[in-house]
Amino acid sequence: MVTSMKSIFSPLLIGMSGGPGGGKTLGIDAIVQHFGDKVMVVPEVASMLLDGGFPSPGAVSSEHRSEVQHCLQRAIFATQIYIERAAKKVAEDGKRTLVIVDRTLMDGAGYFPGGVAEFWKLFGDQYPDGYEAMLKRYALLIHMQSAAVEFPTLYTWQKNACTKGDERRFESPEEARTIDVRIMGATREHPRRIVVSGRERVAHKISILIEEVESLLAGKPHKIAKSGIAQCS
């Protein structure tokens, strides 16, 4: 029996990960500009929900913030599973090689005090294939370190009166750092993860991303980072 090329072709899923204010959008834009029509982008689910009217955890009292955050994370997880699945089918029809996701399923672990353990306790029954399979759904995972880790004064958020912060970004610099560290822990075992330090200049960050994606497309093995530019798991 002859198998059609359409059934063989399967786009690669790339997860753009990390805490708030890490430059994920900048990185995605650079990849799209470089690879053009090969790329399909899945926007951040949290932004879609919040822009669509989902109550923001930053808009409620501290007494209720944790509960609203849990509600938001549940909504993100359920939506993201299906939007990734649908995006891969659309990309397959359009013969697009890459599907880039703005935040991964595992990023949700950053918003739970107990990290990945608390996250998996809540969502494990919704992903019966197991946590390792969840990690491996992404052919490449790029962690963009939050600016709050290295340069907290450059981190912008809605409560910072001195800058034009993102209205959807309600996390303080301290919270952003904590979230970034938790996400790092949640994705540590990914077989092809790079961590782009917040210390790097923008042009250098972009070169790291382009080189790693080109390596993935060429089928080359995961390389060890050079000169501390990016930390690879």
N, C-alpha and C positions, 0 to 999 in steps of 0.2 A: 504494500500500500504506500502510495506517495503522500508525504506530509507537506502541506503548503508552507511556504516561507513565512506567511502571516502567522501561522500557529507556532512557528519556532521562535520568531522575534519576541523578545521581552525586554522592555526598557529597564535600565538600572535606576534604583531608588537611592538618592543621596539625601542624607539628613543633615540639615544645618542646625546645630545645637548650641546651647550656652545660656548664660544668665542674661538679664535685661541689659541693653546698652552695649552689646558686644560687637556690633557691626555686621550682624547676620544679613540685613537687607543690602548693605553695601557689597558684601561678598556674593550674594545671589545675583545682584545686578551685574557685577563684574564677570561672573561665569556666563550669564546670558549674553552679554555683549561679546564675549570671546567665542562662544560655541554656537550662537545664533539659533537657527531653527532646530538644532538637535535637542534643545532644552524645553521642557515644560515646567512651570513653577506652580507649586501648591502654596497659596498664601497661608499665613499664620492663622490657625483656627481660632485661637483666643481673640485675635483682633476682629475676625469676622463676627464672632458672637457678641463681643462688647460693642462693636459698631452697630450691630443689629438690635441692640437694646437689652442684652443680657446684663443684669445688675453687676456692677463692678465691686469687687471686694474692698476697693479703696473708697467706696462711697458710703460705707456703713460703719457703725461704731465698732470699736475693738471687741466688744462683747459678741458681736455677730459675724465678725470678719472671717473667722476660721470656718464657720458653717457655709457662708457664701462662697468662700474659696473652694471648699469641697464640692459644692454644687457646680461651680464653674469647671473644675477639673474633671468631674464626671461627664459633663457635657462635651468638653474638649476631647476626651478619650474616645467616646462613642462616635463622635463626628469624624475624628481624624482617621479612624480605622477605615471607614467607608469612603471618605474623600480620597485617601491614598489609593484605595482599590479602584475607584472610578477613574482617577487621574491616570493610572497605569494603562487602563483600557483605552482611554482617549489618546494617550501617547502612542500606544501600540497601533491604533488605526492611522495615526499621522506619521508613523515611522520615526518618532522622536526617540533618541537614544537615552536621554536622561530625564528623570523626573526629580526635581529638587524640592524638598519639603522644608518650609520655614518652621522649624522646631519638630522634634521627633516625639513619638509616643512616650519615650522615657523622660523627656524634659519635665513631665508632670511631677516626677519624683522630687524636683527641686522645691516644690511648694508644700511639702509635707515635712513637719519637724523630724519625723522618724526616717526621712529619706526613702531609699528604695524599698526597705522592708515594709514601711507603712503603706507606700504606694502599691506594692505588689499584693499586700493583704487586701487592699480595697479593689484592685482590678484584676487580680490573677484569674478569677473565675470567668472573666470576660475574654481571656486569651489562653485557651486550653493547651496551646502548643508549647507553652512555657516561656520563661524569660529569655533564655538563650535564643530561641527562635524569634522573639520580638527584636532583639538586638540585630540579628542577622537579616532581618527584612530589609535593612539598609546596607547596600553594597559598600558605601563609604559614609563615615560619620565625621563631620567637621565641627569641632567645638570652638566657637569664637568666644574667647574670654571676655567677660564683662569689663567695661572701663572702670567700674567701681572697685575692681580688685587691685589694679595698679595705679589708677589715677582717679580717685573718688571725686576730686573737684571738677573733673571734666564730665562726670556722669550727670545727665540731665533727666529730670523727672518733673511731674506736674506741680509739685509743691516748691520747686526751686524758683523763686521770684526773679532771680538774676538771669535766667535763661528761658528759652522757649522750649520747655519740656514737652514730651509726648503725653498727651492727655490720657492715653490708655496705660501709661507707665506710672503706677502708683507706689512702686517699691522704693524705699529709701536706699541710699548707697549701702548701708549696712545690710539691709535685707537682700539687695542685689548680689552682694558678695556671698552671702550664705547660700542663696539659690544656685549661684554658679558652682560653688563647691559641691553641693548635693548632686547637681546634674553630672559633674565630673565623676563622682562616685558611681552614679547610676549607669554610666556608659563605659566604665573602666575596662570591662571585659570584651568590648567590641573588637573583632579581629582586624578591623582596618579603620582606626580612629586617629585623627590628628587634632592637636590642640594648638590653636594659633594664639600666641600670647598677646595680651593687650599692650605690651611694650613696643611691639613692632609698628613701623611706619605703615601707612595705608598702602603705598605702592608695594612694599615687601609682603604684606598680607595677601594682596591680590596675586602676586607671583607664586606664593605658596599654594594658593587654591587652584590656580590654573595648572600648575605642574602636577599636583596630586590628581586632579580630574583627568588630565591627559594620560597619566600613568595608569589610572583605572581603565580608561577606554582602550588602552593598548594592551591590557591584560598583564601588565607588569606587576610583580609582587610589591607588597607594601614596603616602602623604604624607611630606613632609620633617619630621624631628623638630623640636619646638619647645623652646626654652630648655634644650637639652641633656638633656631628660628621657630620650630614647632615641636612640640613634644608628642611623640607617637606612642600609642599603647603597645 
